[in-house]
Amino acid sequence: METIKVADLRSSVVPTGKENMAVPIVIGRDKEIIDGRHRVAMAQKKGLKKIQSYVPYTKAEMEIKMKARKKYPYRSNGAKW
């Protein structure tokens, strides 16, 4: 999860007032909003400068991660994934 600038996002929707701002928005690599347009609109309305976001893995990236987990089934702290 990362924090991005709200000004970098464009949302044309009107916030409903029921947005859960604790849930990160989902954005593409080009900062296109995939999920969370209402949360971005609410952040803009509230004057927030930054918002939590999540960039999902591509299928190829996920396959690499899964292979690594099979090869190294333990985290650096000794716990299993």
N, C-alpha and C positions, 0 to 999 in steps of 0.2 A: 504494500500500500504506500502511496506517496501523497504529498500535499502539492496541489497545483494552484496557480493563480486563477481566481474566478474571472478576471478580465480576459484571460486566454480562451474562455469558453463562450459560445453563443447559444442562447436559449430564447426561443420566441414564444414560450408558453407563459401563462399567468399562474403564479403559485396559488395553491388552494388553502394554505395555512395548516395543512395536516401532514406536511412533509417531515420525515424522520431524518433529521440532519446528522444523526449518529451513524447512519448507513452510508458508506462511501459510494460515490458515483462510479459508473463503469465507463471508461473512455477507450477509444482506439489509439493506436500509436500516433496518429495525426491529430490527436486531441479532439476528435469528433465524439460527441456524447452518444454512447450506446444506451445507457440507462441512467436516469437521474435528472432529466430536464427540469422537472418541477423543483428539485432540490437546488439546482443551479439558479433558477429564477428566484427562489426564496433567499439564497445566499446574496444575490445581487440586490434584492429588495432590502435586506438587512444591512447591506453595506460591508459584508464580509470580504476580506481580501483573498483568503485562501479556503480551500475545501478539500476534504479527504477524497482520494480517487483510487481506482484500481484499474490496472491494465491487464486484461486476461492474456494468458499464454496462447501462442499459436499451437497448432497440432504438432508441428515439428519440435517446438520447444518443450512441450509436454512429454513427448516420446523420449527426448534426451533426459529429462528429469526422472522419468520412470525407470529408464535403464540405469541411471546413476543410483537410484534407490535400491534397485535389485543388487547392484554390484557392491554398494556400501549401505547396508540396511540400518546402520546406526548413525545417529547425529553425532556431532562433535562432543556433546555432553554425555554420550553413552546411551541415550534414550533411543528407542525405535521410532521410526517415522510413524 
